[in-house]
Amino acid sequence: MLNFRRNIATYEQFVAELEPMLAQSILLLVRKATGGAPIGYALTYQMNPWDGWTGVGIYVEPQYRLKGHGGEAALLCIDALFRWFPIR
């Protein structure tokens, strides 16, 4: 689900691309409100504070999709980014 290429990357290619990106990214865990079970993540990448933008990706486990979990996670992530960083 975190693939920026036109073909499916091998595991080795994926790790080689992911590790440098994670060093410059923010990875937030998405947890279910009742019980706190992890159900996905929110990832910000390629943050550019000078121009005030960043990329954001949200992943939610299939059984929690289309039930509001991803939408709420996206809103909370974006809200946190506007509070923590100089983005517009």
C-alpha positions as CSV (number, residue, x, y, z in Angstrom):
1,M,0.0,0.0,0.0
2,L,3.0,2.3,0.2
3,N,4.4,1.9,-3.3
4,F,5.2,4.9,-5.5
5,R,6.2,3.0,-8.6
6,R,4.3,1.5,-11.5
7,N,5.2,-2.0,-10.7
8,I,5.3,-4.1,-7.6
9,A,8.6,-3.7,-5.8
10,T,10.5,-6.6,-4.4
11,Y,10.8,-6.7,-0.6
12,E,14.4,-5.6,-0.9
13,Q,13.5,-2.7,-3.1
14,F,10.7,-1.6,-0.8
15,V,12.9,-1.6,2.2
16,A,15.7,0.3,0.4
17,E,13.2,3.0,-0.6
18,L,11.3,3.1,2.7
19,E,14.2,3.4,5.2
20,P,15.5,6.8,3.9
21,M,11.9,8.1,3.6
22,L,11.1,7.2,7.2
23,A,14.1,9.1,8.4
24,Q,12.5,12.3,7.0
25,S,8.9,11.4,7.7
26,I,6.4,11.2,10.6
27,L,4.7,7.9,11.1
28,L,1.6,8.0,13.4
29,L,-0.2,4.9,14.6
30,V,-4.0,4.7,14.0
31,R,-5.6,2.9,16.9
32,K,-9.2,1.9,17.4
33,A,-10.8,4.2,20.1
34,T,-12.3,1.2,22.0
35,G,-9.5,-1.0,23.2
36,G,-6.6,0.8,21.5
37,A,-5.9,-2.0,18.9
38,P,-3.7,-0.7,16.1
39,I,-5.6,-0.7,12.8
40,G,-3.4,1.4,10.5
41,Y,-1.1,4.3,10.2
42,A,-0.8,7.9,8.9
43,L,2.5,8.8,7.2
44,T,3.7,12.3,6.3
45,Y,6.5,12.5,3.8
46,Q,8.6,15.0,1.8
47,M,7.7,17.8,4.1
48,N,8.7,21.2,2.8
49,P,8.3,23.7,5.6
50,W,9.7,26.5,3.4
51,D,6.9,26.2,0.9
52,G,4.4,25.0,3.5
53,W,3.4,21.6,2.1
54,T,3.8,17.9,2.8
55,G,2.5,14.6,1.4
56,V,0.2,12.5,3.6
57,G,-0.8,8.9,3.3
58,I,-3.3,7.0,5.4
59,Y,-3.6,3.2,5.6
60,V,-6.4,1.4,7.5
61,E,-6.8,-2.4,7.7
62,P,-9.5,-3.7,5.3
63,Q,-12.0,-4.6,8.0
64,Y,-12.1,-1.0,9.2
65,R,-12.4,0.7,5.9
66,L,-15.6,2.7,5.0
67,K,-16.6,2.9,8.6
68,G,-15.1,6.4,9.4
69,H,-11.8,5.2,10.9
70,G,-9.7,6.4,8.0
71,G,-11.5,9.7,7.7
72,E,-11.1,10.5,11.4
73,A,-7.5,9.5,11.3
74,A,-6.9,11.8,8.3
75,L,-8.5,14.7,10.1
76,L,-6.6,14.2,13.3
77,C,-3.3,13.8,11.4
78,I,-3.8,17.0,9.3
79,D,-4.9,18.9,12.5
80,A,-1.7,17.8,14.2
81,L,0.5,18.8,11.3
82,F,-1.0,22.3,11.2
83,R,-0.3,22.7,14.9
84,W,3.2,21.2,14.9
85,F,4.7,22.6,11.7
86,P,4.6,25.7,9.5
87,I,2.5,24.3,6.7
88,R,-0.4,25.9,4.9
